[in-house]
Amino acid sequence: QVQLVESGGGLVQAGGSLRLSCAASGRTFSNMGWFRQAPGKEREFVAAINWRIGGMTSYADSAKGRFTISRDNAKNTVYLQMNSLKPEDTAVYYCAAALGAIFTMKKNEYDYWGQGTQVTVSS
């Protein structure tokens, strides 16, 4: 049974940092990503990483230069390091995994989702 378990969310002041973790169990995935959903908004792409393409990464414009996605293959875990956080980063952050081999940033191409972890950035 596949499970994705996120951790690391919380409350932080603007300018602060958080590191989210996503531990996968049940199988390994070529593509894993992070998405977020703020109240009243659609779930949106944040960052993704592909094992097979030398750890290729992709970021939403809002995350570039501030967030870093990485993975620990031995632990089957993906991380999202978030620095210089802003109030507009407040959302529930979801880890996702795709069965396909093609590197994707589209939420409808991800097959498994974690339960989400709340990130709140105060001004």
C-alpha positions as a Markdown table, in Angstrom:
| # | Residue | x | y | z |
|---|---|---|---|---|
| 1 | Gln | 0.0 | 0.0 | 0.0 |
| 2 | Val | 1.4 | 3.4 | -1.0 |
| 3 | Gln | 1.5 | 6.1 | 1.6 |
| 4 | Leu | 2.9 | 9.6 | 1.5 |
| 5 | Val | 3.3 | 11.2 | 4.9 |
| 6 | Glu | 4.2 | 14.9 | 5.2 |
| 7 | Ser | 5.6 | 16.7 | 8.2 |
| 8 | Gly | 7.3 | 19.9 | 9.0 |
| 9 | Gly | 4.6 | 22.5 | 8.6 |
| 10 | Gly | 3.8 | 25.1 | 11.2 |
| 11 | Leu | 3.6 | 28.8 | 12.0 |
| 12 | Val | 6.5 | 31.1 | 11.1 |
| 13 | Gln | 7.0 | 34.8 | 10.8 |
| 14 | Ala | 7.6 | 36.4 | 7.4 |
| 15 | Gly | 11.2 | 36.0 | 6.4 |
| 16 | Gly | 11.5 | 32.8 | 8.3 |
| 17 | Ser | 12.2 | 29.2 | 7.1 |
| 18 | Leu | 10.6 | 25.8 | 7.2 |
| 19 | Arg | 11.5 | 22.4 | 5.9 |
| 20 | Leu | 8.8 | 20.1 | 4.8 |
| 21 | Ser | 9.4 | 16.3 | 4.6 |
| 22 | Cys | 7.5 | 13.7 | 2.7 |
| 23 | Ala | 8.2 | 10.0 | 3.4 |
| 24 | Ala | 7.0 | 7.6 | 0.8 |
| 25 | Ser | 6.3 | 3.9 | 1.5 |
| 26 | Gly | 5.1 | 1.1 | -0.6 |
| 27 | Arg | 7.1 | 1.8 | -3.7 |
| 28 | Thr | 9.6 | 4.3 | -5.2 |
| 29 | Phe | 8.6 | 7.0 | -7.7 |
| 30 | Ser | 10.4 | 8.7 | -10.5 |
| 31 | Asn | 8.5 | 11.9 | -10.0 |
| 32 | Met | 7.6 | 13.6 | -6.8 |
| 33 | Gly | 6.3 | 17.0 | -6.2 |
| 34 | Trp | 4.9 | 19.6 | -3.8 |
| 35 | Phe | 1.7 | 21.5 | -4.4 |
| 36 | Arg | -0.2 | 23.9 | -2.2 |
| 37 | Gln | -3.7 | 25.1 | -1.7 |
| 38 | Ala | -4.7 | 28.3 | 0.0 |
| 39 | Pro | -8.3 | 28.9 | 1.2 |
| 40 | Gly | -10.7 | 29.6 | -1.7 |
| 41 | Lys | -8.0 | 28.8 | -4.3 |
| 42 | Glu | -7.2 | 25.9 | -6.5 |
| 43 | Arg | -4.3 | 23.6 | -5.7 |
| 44 | Glu | -1.2 | 24.8 | -7.4 |
| 45 | Phe | 2.2 | 23.5 | -8.3 |
| 46 | Val | 5.2 | 24.5 | -6.2 |
| 47 | Ala | 8.1 | 22.2 | -7.1 |
| 48 | Ala | 8.9 | 18.8 | -8.5 |
| 49 | Ile | 11.9 | 16.5 | -8.8 |
| 50 | Asn | 12.7 | 13.6 | -11.1 |
| 51 | Trp | 14.9 | 10.7 | -10.0 |
| 52 | Arg | 15.7 | 9.4 | -13.4 |
| 53 | Ile | 16.8 | 12.6 | -15.0 |
| 54 | Gly | 19.7 | 13.2 | -12.7 |
| 55 | Gly | 17.5 | 14.8 | -10.1 |
| 56 | Met | 16.1 | 17.4 | -12.4 |
| 57 | Thr | 14.0 | 20.0 | -10.6 |
| 58 | Ser | 11.3 | 22.4 | -11.5 |
| 59 | Tyr | 9.8 | 25.3 | -9.6 |
| 60 | Ala | 6.8 | 27.6 | -9.8 |
| 61 | Asp | 7.8 | 31.2 | -10.4 |
| 62 | Ser | 6.6 | 32.0 | -6.9 |
| 63 | Ala | 9.1 | 29.5 | -5.4 |
| 64 | Lys | 12.2 | 30.2 | -7.5 |
| 65 | Gly | 15.1 | 31.5 | -5.5 |
| 66 | Arg | 13.4 | 30.8 | -2.2 |
| 67 | Phe | 12.4 | 27.1 | -2.2 |
| 68 | Thr | 14.6 | 24.1 | -2.8 |
| 69 | Ile | 13.3 | 20.5 | -3.4 |
| 70 | Ser | 15.6 | 17.6 | -2.8 |
| 71 | Arg | 15.4 | 13.9 | -2.1 |
| 72 | Asp | 17.1 | 11.2 | -0.1 |
| 73 | Asn | 16.8 | 8.0 | -2.1 |
| 74 | Ala | 17.9 | 5.8 | 0.8 |
| 75 | Lys | 15.0 | 7.1 | 2.9 |
| 76 | Asn | 12.6 | 7.4 | 0.0 |
| 77 | Thr | 11.9 | 10.9 | 1.2 |
| 78 | Val | 11.5 | 14.3 | -0.5 |
| 79 | Tyr | 12.1 | 17.6 | 1.2 |
| 80 | Leu | 11.0 | 21.2 | 0.5 |
| 81 | Gln | 13.2 | 23.8 | 2.1 |
| 82 | Met | 11.4 | 27.1 | 2.2 |
| 83 | Asn | 13.3 | 30.3 | 2.9 |
| 84 | Ser | 12.3 | 33.9 | 3.0 |
| 85 | Leu | 8.7 | 32.9 | 3.6 |
| 86 | Lys | 5.9 | 35.4 | 2.8 |
| 87 | Pro | 2.3 | 35.7 | 4.1 |
| 88 | Glu | 1.2 | 34.7 | 0.6 |
| 89 | Asp | 2.9 | 31.3 | 1.1 |
| 90 | Thr | 0.3 | 30.4 | 3.6 |
| 91 | Ala | -1.5 | 27.2 | 2.5 |
| 92 | Val | -1.8 | 23.5 | 3.0 |
| 93 | Tyr | 1.1 | 21.9 | 1.3 |
| 94 | Tyr | 0.7 | 18.5 | -0.3 |
| 95 | Cys | 3.3 | 16.0 | -1.3 |
| 96 | Ala | 2.4 | 14.0 | -4.5 |
| 97 | Ala | 3.9 | 11.2 | -6.5 |
| 98 | Ala | 3.5 | 10.2 | -10.1 |
| 99 | Leu | 3.7 | 6.7 | -11.5 |
| 100 | Gly | 4.6 | 7.9 | -15.0 |
| 101 | Ala | 8.2 | 8.3 | -16.1 |
| 102 | Ile | 7.6 | 11.7 | -17.8 |
| 103 | Phe | 8.6 | 14.7 | -15.7 |
| 104 | Thr | 5.4 | 16.6 | -14.9 |
| 105 | Met | 4.2 | 19.6 | -13.0 |
| 106 | Lys | 0.5 | 19.0 | -13.7 |
| 107 | Lys | -1.5 | 18.0 | -10.7 |
| 108 | Asn | -3.8 | 15.7 | -12.6 |
| 109 | Glu | -0.8 | 13.6 | -13.6 |
| 110 | Tyr | 0.1 | 12.8 | -10.0 |
| 111 | Asp | -1.4 | 9.5 | -8.7 |
| 112 | Tyr | -0.8 | 9.6 | -5.0 |
| 113 | Trp | -1.2 | 12.4 | -2.5 |
| 114 | Gly | -0.3 | 13.0 | 1.1 |
| 115 | Gln | -2.7 | 14.3 | 3.7 |
| 116 | Gly | -1.3 | 17.8 | 3.6 |
| 117 | Thr | 0.6 | 19.9 | 6.2 |
| 118 | Gln | -0.4 | 23.5 | 7.1 |
| 119 | Val | 2.1 | 26.3 | 6.6 |
| 120 | Thr | 1.1 | 29.6 | 8.1 |
| 121 | Val | 3.3 | 32.7 | 7.6 |
| 122 | Ser | 2.5 | 35.7 | 9.8 |
| 123 | Ser | 3.3 | 39.3 | 8.7 |
